[in-house]
Amino acid sequence: LQDFTFFKGNLTPDQVVENLFSSYLLILPSKNEGFGVVLLEAMASGLPCIASKTGGIVEIINSNIGCLFDVDNTDQLTECIENLIRDEEKYQQLSSNCQLYVREYYDWEKIVPRMIDVFNNL
């Protein structure tokens, strides 16, 4: 795995897009995480996501689009990674589901009216 894992550090927005399209998975092993916009960016690019069960991540990731693992549980993290690497059919299904999920629930044309409704009802 170490031959295929890269830690890129800070990237420009263009570099983020370039890296997402050249990646196979997005792994977010956070101890604490707010909403996790990076997950939506990755899913919009067709990347299944593996992320820790913390903060807003649990509101985004489900078993139809990725894999969740307990914070600091490296055995579960390893299992998630191995399952997606070894099962190409499952990987392809999750990849397709990711793009559909983002279009269905996070498209601006769908979110903005819902946000306006929330603010109007305050």
FENDACOR-V645063 format. One record per residue. N is the residue number from 0. PHI is phi in degrees with one decimal (NA if undefined). PSI is psi in whole degrees, 0 to 359 (NA if undefined). D_CENTER is the distance of its C-alpha to the mean C-alpha in Angstrom with 1 decimal. Layout:
# FENDACOR-V645063
[[N & PHI & PSI & D_CENTER] [N & PHI & PSI & D_CENTER]]
This chain:
# FENDACOR-V645063
[[0 & NA & 326 & 19.4] [1 & -64.5 & 338 & 20.7] [2 & -75.5 & 345 & 21.9] [3 & -119.3 & 8 & 18.4] [4 & -111.6 & 129 & 16.5] [5 & -130.3 & 135 & 16.8] [6 & -105.7 & 110 & 16.5] [7 & -88.8 & 339 & 17.0] [8 & 75.3 & 205 & 17.8] [9 & -72.4 & 134 & 18.2] [10 & -128.5 & 153 & 17.6] [11 & -73.2 & 162 & 19.0] [12 & -55.9 & 321 & 17.0] [13 & -65.0 & 321 & 18.4] [14 & -67.1 & 325 & 17.5] [15 & -60.5 & 310 & 13.8] [16 & -59.8 & 313 & 13.9] [17 & -57.9 & 316 & 16.1] [18 & -70.5 & 323 & 14.0] [19 & -62.2 & 316 & 10.8] [20 & -72.5 & 345 & 13.3] [21 & -105.2 & 10 & 15.0] [22 & -102.0 & 165 & 12.2] [23 & -106.5 & 325 & 11.6] [24 & -143.8 & 159 & 8.4] [25 & -116.6 & 127 & 6.1] [26 & -117.5 & 123 & 7.5] [27 & -124.5 & 88 & 7.6] [28 & -90.6 & 52 & 11.0] [29 & -73.0 & 148 & 12.1] [30 & -84.4 & 326 & 15.4] [31 & -140.0 & 138 & 15.0] [32 & -153.2 & 137 & 12.4] [33 & -73.3 & 251 & 13.2] [34 & -85.5 & 322 & 10.9] [35 & 84.4 & 51 & 7.9] [36 & -55.5 & 326 & 8.3] [37 & -57.9 & 329 & 6.6] [38 & -65.2 & 317 & 3.1] [39 & -65.5 & 320 & 5.7] [40 & -61.3 & 316 & 7.3] [41 & -65.3 & 314 & 5.4] [42 & -64.0 & 323 & 5.4] [43 & -62.4 & 334 & 8.8] [44 & -87.8 & 0 & 9.7] [45 & 86.4 & 16 & 9.3] [46 & -93.8 & 119 & 7.0] [47 & -61.2 & 147 & 6.1] [48 & -116.4 & 140 & 3.8] [49 & -117.0 & 124 & 6.5] [50 & -147.2 & 157 & 7.1] [51 & -77.8 & 151 & 10.5] [52 & -79.9 & 86 & 12.1] [53 & -153.2 & 149 & 13.1] [54 & 50.7 & 220 & 13.6] [55 & -71.5 & 349 & 11.5] [56 & -57.3 & 320 & 8.4] [57 & -68.0 & 344 & 10.6] [58 & -85.3 & 346 & 11.2] [59 & -105.0 & 310 & 7.8] [60 & -89.4 & 134 & 6.7] [61 & -137.4 & 176 & 9.8] [62 & -69.5 & 350 & 11.4] [63 & -85.6 & 348 & 11.5] [64 & -131.1 & 356 & 7.9] [65 & 178.2 & 206 & 7.1] [66 & -143.5 & 135 & 9.0] [67 & -108.4 & 148 & 10.0] [68 & -139.3 & 155 & 12.9] [69 & -66.2 & 142 & 15.5] [70 & -52.3 & 134 & 15.7] [71 & 68.1 & 8 & 17.8] [72 & -94.4 & 91 & 18.1] [73 & -68.6 & 334 & 18.0] [74 & -65.9 & 315 & 19.4] [75 & -65.5 & 319 & 16.6] [76 & -59.5 & 313 & 14.0] [77 & -60.4 & 318 & 16.4] [78 & -62.7 & 318 & 16.7] [79 & -59.5 & 312 & 13.1] [80 & -62.0 & 310 & 13.2] [81 & -61.1 & 319 & 16.6] [82 & -60.4 & 319 & 16.0] [83 & -77.3 & 328 & 13.5] [84 & -72.4 & 324 & 15.8] [85 & -84.9 & 340 & 18.9] [86 & -117.0 & 90 & 18.2] [87 & -62.0 & 323 & 17.8] [88 & -63.7 & 316 & 18.4] [89 & -64.6 & 317 & 15.6] [90 & -56.9 & 311 & 13.2] [91 & -62.9 & 321 & 14.6] [92 & -65.3 & 315 & 14.4] [93 & -63.5 & 319 & 10.7] [94 & -59.2 & 313 & 10.3] [95 & -64.2 & 316 & 12.8] [96 & -60.6 & 323 & 11.5] [97 & -59.0 & 311 & 8.1] [98 & -64.6 & 319 & 10.6] [99 & -64.0 & 318 & 13.0] [100 & -61.0 & 313 & 10.9] [101 & -64.7 & 317 & 10.0] [102 & -63.2 & 322 & 13.7] [103 & -74.7 & 319 & 15.0] [104 & -109.4 & 343 & 13.7] [105 & -127.7 & 12 & 12.7] [106 & -68.0 & 135 & 15.4] [107 & -55.8 & 322 & 17.8] [108 & -65.7 & 338 & 20.8] [109 & -95.9 & 327 & 19.6] [110 & -76.6 & 317 & 18.4] [111 & -57.1 & 311 & 21.4] [112 & -60.6 & 324 & 24.0] [113 & -66.9 & 321 & 22.3] [114 & -66.0 & 318 & 22.2] [115 & -61.1 & 318 & 25.9] [116 & -60.5 & 318 & 26.8] [117 & -60.9 & 312 & 25.5] [118 & -66.4 & 323 & 27.4] [119 & -67.7 & 336 & 30.5] [120 & -97.2 & 11 & 30.6] [121 & -78.3 & NA & 30.6]]
